């Protein structure tokens, strides 16, 4: 999809949306599962990197698709957009899955350090040297473009877990590091779903016939894949935590704006103000203890630069790398120098940036500075329904979209 690095700006995201909209109806429904390869003209939108950093908003994309095709005509595409909302809400209400993922990564790395055969198998897979042509091609495509078709992601994860028999968490870590749209909720929970850890008694099995059909014959692994898979037993869902609630916030002369790579359109939530201080912080390195590729870091940073350009203040700082307590102290000192005692920021959902914010909050609070997260209406309306499977979620989400559309038309 991305033979060249996409431009991480709000304007570029809107351009991509405009170009795709004619295909968001029947074309998308017909061709969305087909992966023609990085240069093959896939019929998917390619909007995920902009949506990931909220350089585009879900509601903007959904409303544009409805305006062009109607809700029924664009329903398959709109559902795909809402999968991202569902995963976000699901993880926000079960943050233990994020912490369990970290624990699984640590356990797998310990095992890897002690087992030479496992270490060699992991290295071979990550180098694209397994001998399974499709899998090896996807490794190189991901490394070279920062993107994989969603269907290819599912096949890849299934082969990683059930054919290569490698730890699921290290595969998820590989994706999270290399994907331009690497999202902690979508990525972690999708890998859990494939591995049979999300829905009790169910796992996703990659089959050669399916790969051959939906890659238009580019790949046919034949009998190389393991399809005799039994889902793990004893999988239980943890209790569902309350959904975050909207809170009121008040603009004062000492309120500054903090922008993260999780939401780079703060003006659409908080408005445009004469901020005494606007800061942007980059937390891409928190995705993994392994190095995050330059193209992924560059995309996140460019998005932050674009957000800063759209949200000027009396003072600006950033994008500032937030990787250690000393970086948090730099942010604290900038706030103190600007006379700021509150930093308002769009909500940071569960994931690496939220982990970084926890470190930052300790430093800020010790200096009497409060960080105030603000939840978007889209999230506050939809996340409460992210309790079970997607299609139960969709039964609640669809009427909300209809109601929103009616209000727009009134």
ZAMARGU-4260 file (C-alpha; in steps of 0.2 Angstrom, whole numbers, plus 5000, padded with zeros to 4 digits):
<rodrens>
0) 5000/5000/5000 | 5014/5012/5005 | 5028/5011/4992 | 5034/5029/4999 | 5032/5036/5016
5) 5015/5043/5018 | 5014/5061/5024 | 5009/5063/5042 | 4998/5078/5041 | 4979/5081/5043
10) 4978/5088/5026 | 4986/5072/5018 | 4974/5061/5028 | 4960/5071/5021 | 4967/5069/5003
15) 4968/5050/5005 | 4950/5050/5012 | 4944/5060/4997 | 4953/5049/4985 | 4946/5033/4993
20) 4928/5038/4995 | 4922/5033/4978 | 4927/5015/4982 | 4920/5015/5000 | 4904/5006/4995
25) 4902/4991/4984 | 4920/4991/4979 | 4926/4990/4996 | 4913/4976/5001 | 4918/4966/4986
30) 4937/4967/4987 | 4942/4971/5005 | 4949/4954/5009 | 4959/4953/4993 | 4978/4957/4995
35) 4986/4960/4978 | 5003/4965/4986 | 5012/4981/4990 | 5011/4987/4971 | 4995/4978/4966
40) 4981/4991/4969 | 4973/4985/4985 | 4955/4991/4987 | 4956/4995/5005 | 4957/5013/5011
45) 4975/5015/5018 | 4968/5027/5031 | 4974/5017/5046 | 4991/5027/5049 | 4981/5044/5050
50) 4967/5036/5061 | 4980/5028/5072 | 4987/5045/5077 | 4970/5054/5075 | 4976/5064/5062
55) 4959/5059/5055 | 4944/5056/5067 | 4934/5040/5065 | 4918/5051/5064 | 4925/5061/5050
60) 4928/5045/5040 | 4911/5038/5044 | 4902/5053/5040 | 4911/5056/5023 | 4907/5037/5019
65) 4888/5040/5023 | 4887/5056/5013 | 4894/5047/4998 | 4886/5030/4999 | 4873/5030/5013
70) 4875/5019/5029 | 4869/5003/5021 | 4880/5006/5005 | 4896/5009/5015 | 4892/4998/5030
75) 4906/4986/5028 | 4919/5000/5027 | 4911/5009/5042 | 4911/4992/5052 | 4930/4991/5048
80) 4932/5009/5055 | 4922/5004/5070 | 4933/4989/5073 | 4947/5001/5079 | 4934/5009/5091
85) 4929/4992/5097 | 4947/4987/5101 | 4951/5003/5109 | 4936/5002/5121 | 4939/4984/5124
90) 4957/4986/5130 | 4952/5002/5139 | 4940/4992/5149 | 4952/4977/5151 | 4969/4985/5153
95) 4975/4969/5161 | 4977/4962/5143 | 4990/4976/5140 | 5000/4971/5156 | 4998/4953/5152
100) 5005/4956/5135 | 5021/4964/5142 | 5023/4949/5154 | 5021/4937/5140 | 5035/4947/5130
105) 5046/4946/5145 | 5043/4928/5148 | 5046/4924/5129 | 5062/4934/5129 | 5069/4924/5144
110) 5064/4908/5136 | 5073/4914/5120 | 5089/4918/5129 | 5089/4901/5136 | 5084/4890/5121
115) 5096/4891/5106 | 5084/4882/5095 | 5070/4894/5099 | 5081/4909/5097 | 5087/4903/5080
120) 5069/4900/5074 | 5063/4917/5080 | 5078/4925/5070 | 5074/4915/5055 | 5056/4921/5055
125) 5060/4939/5058 | 5073/4938/5044 | 5060/4931/5032 | 5070/4914/5030 | 5057/4901/5035
130) 5055/4894/5018 | 5036/4898/5018 | 5036/4910/5003 | 5020/4920/5008 | 5026/4923/5026
135) 5044/4928/5021 | 5037/4940/5008 | 5026/4948/5022 | 5041/4950/5033 | 5050/4960/5020
140) 5035/4970/5015 | 5032/4975/5033 | 5050/4980/5036 | 5051/4989/5019 | 5034/4998/5019
145) 5028/4999/5037 | 5011/4991/5031 | 5002/4974/5029 | 4985/4971/5022 | 4973/4966/5036
150) 4970/4949/5029 | 4989/4946/5028 | 4991/4951/5046 | 4979/4937/5051 | 4988/4924/5040
155) 5005/4930/5046 | 5000/4929/5065 | 4992/4912/5062 | 5007/4905/5054 | 5018/4912/5067
160) 5008/4904/5081 | 5002/4888/5074 | 5015/4883/5061 | 5031/4890/5067 | 5025/4888/5085
165) 5033/4904/5091 | 5028/4915/5106 | 5013/4925/5101 | 5018/4940/5111 | 5035/4942/5101
170) 5025/4942/5085 | 5014/4955/5091 | 5029/4965/5097 | 5036/4964/5079 | 5020/4971/5072
175) 5019/4985/5085 | 5037/4991/5081 | 5036/4990/5062 | 5018/4995/5058 | 5015/5014/5054
180) 4998/5011/5061 | 5004/5000/5075 | 4990/5002/5088 | 4992/4994/5106 | 4973/4989/5106
185) 4970/4983/5089 | 4987/4974/5088 | 4987/4966/5105 | 4969/4960/5105 | 4970/4954/5086
190) 4985/4943/5090 | 4976/4936/5106 | 4961/4933/5095 | 4971/4923/5082 | 4980/4913/5095
195) 4964/4908/5103 | 4966/4919/5119 | 4952/4931/5115 | 4937/4921/5112 | 4936/4904/5122
200) 4936/4889/5111 | 4941/4899/5095 | 4957/4902/5085 | 4961/4909/5068 | 4968/4895/5056
205) 4977/4901/5041 | 4973/4889/5026 | 4982/4888/5010 | 4966/4888/5000 | 4961/4905/5008
210) 4978/4912/5005 | 4979/4907/4987 | 4961/4914/4984 | 4963/4931/4992 | 4981/4934/4985
215) 4975/4930/4968 | 4987/4915/4967 | 5002/4925/4972 | 5005/4913/4986 | 5000/4895/4989
220) 5009/4887/5004 | 5001/4870/5000 | 5004/4858/5014 | 5017/4869/5023 | 5004/4875/5036
225) 4998/4867/5051 | 4979/4867/5051 | 4977/4854/5065 | 4975/4866/5079 | 4966/4865/5096
230) 4962/4882/5104 | 4969/4884/5121 | 4958/4878/5136 | 4954/4888/5151 | 4953/4905/5143
235) 4943/4917/5154 | 4939/4935/5151 | 4943/4946/5166 | 4930/4957/5174 | 4925/4972/5163
240) 4931/4989/5171 | 4919/5004/5170 | 4921/5014/5154 | 4930/5031/5156 | 4918/5046/5158
245) 4919/5063/5151 | 4925/5077/5163 | 4923/5095/5163 | 4938/5105/5161 | 4941/5124/5162
250) 4952/5135/5153 | 4962/5147/5163 | 4977/5159/5160 | 4988/5145/5167 | 4981/5130/5157
255) 4993/5124/5144 | 4990/5111/5130 | 5000/5094/5129 | 4999/5084/5113 | 5003/5066/5111
260) 5005/5054/5097 | 4988/5046/5102 | 4978/5062/5096 | 4985/5075/5085 | 4969/5084/5082
265) 4967/5092/5099 | 4959/5108/5092 | 4944/5098/5086 | 4941/5093/5105 | 4948/5107/5115
270) 4945/5122/5103 | 4958/5135/5098 | 4964/5146/5112 | 4978/5158/5116 | 4988/5144/5125
275) 5002/5151/5136 | 5011/5135/5132 | 5009/5121/5119 | 5020/5105/5121 | 5021/5089/5110
280) 5029/5073/5117 | 5034/5058/5107 | 5033/5041/5115 | 5036/5030/5100 | 5050/5021/5109
285) 5039/5015/5122 | 5031/5003/5110 | 5045/4990/5113 | 5061/4987/5122 | 5067/4983/5104
290) 5072/4997/5092 | 5057/5005/5083 | 5061/5008/5065 | 5065/5026/5059 | 5051/5027/5047
295) 5038/5023/5062 | 5047/5036/5073 | 5047/5049/5058 | 5029/5047/5055 | 5024/5050/5073
300) 5035/5065/5074 | 5029/5072/5058 | 5011/5071/5065 | 5016/5080/5081 | 5025/5093/5070
305) 5009/5096/5061 | 4998/5097/5077 | 5010/5110/5084 | 5008/5120/5068 | 4989/5120/5069
310) 4989/5124/5088 | 5001/5139/5091 | 5004/5146/5109 | 5014/5160/5117 | 5027/5147/5120
315) 5030/5130/5111 | 5040/5115/5115 | 5043/5099/5105 | 5041/5087/5099 | 5050/5081/5115
320) 5056/5063/5117 | 5049/5056/5133 | 5059/5041/5137 | 5066/5043/5155 | 5063/5054/5170
325) 5075/5067/5165 | 5064/5070/5150 | 5049/5072/5161 | 5058/5085/5171 | 5062/5095/5155
330) 5043/5095/5152 | 5040/5100/5170 | 5053/5114/5169 | 5045/5121/5153 | 5028/5121/5161
335) 5035/5130/5176 | 5044/5143/5165 | 5027/5147/5156 | 5018/5149/5173 | 5007/5134/5169
340) 4999/5123/5183 | 4987/5113/5172 | 4991/5103/5156 | 4975/5098/5146 | 4977/5084/5134
345) 4965/5073/5123 | 4963/5056/5132 | 4977/5044/5131 | 4971/5026/5130 | 4979/5011/5137
350) 4996/5007/5129 | 5014/5013/5128 | 5009/5032/5128 | 4998/5029/5144 | 5013/5021/5152
355) 5024/5036/5148 | 5011/5048/5155 | 5011/5038/5171 | 5029/5042/5173 | 5026/5060/5168
360) 5012/5063/5180 | 5023/5058/5195 | 5035/5072/5190 | 5022/5085/5186 | 5012/5081/5202
365) 5027/5083/5213 | 5029/5101/5206 | 5010/5105/5208 | 5006/5103/5190 | 4990/5093/5185
370) 4988/5084/5169 | 4969/5084/5164 | 4964/5071/5151 | 4948/5075/5141 | 4938/5061/5133
375) 4931/5063/5115 | 4912/5061/5113 | 4914/5047/5100 | 4924/5037/5113 | 4912/5041/5128
380) 4897/5035/5117 | 4905/5019/5110 | 4917/5012/5122 | 4903/5007/5135 | 4897/4994/5122
385) 4914/4986/5120 | 4910/4972/5132 | 4909/4956/5122 | 4911/4952/5103 | 4911/4965/5089
390) 4894/4961/5082 | 4886/4964/5099 | 4896/4981/5099 | 4890/4985/5082 | 4872/4983/5087
395) 4874/4997/5099 | 4886/5007/5088 | 4875/5007/5072 | 4860/5017/5081 | 4872/5029/5088
400) 4879/5033/5070 | 4861/5034/5064 | 4857/5046/5078 | 4872/5057/5074 | 4868/5057/5056
405) 4850/5063/5059 | 4857/5077/5070 | 4869/5082/5056 | 4855/5083/5044 | 4843/5093/5056
</rodrens>
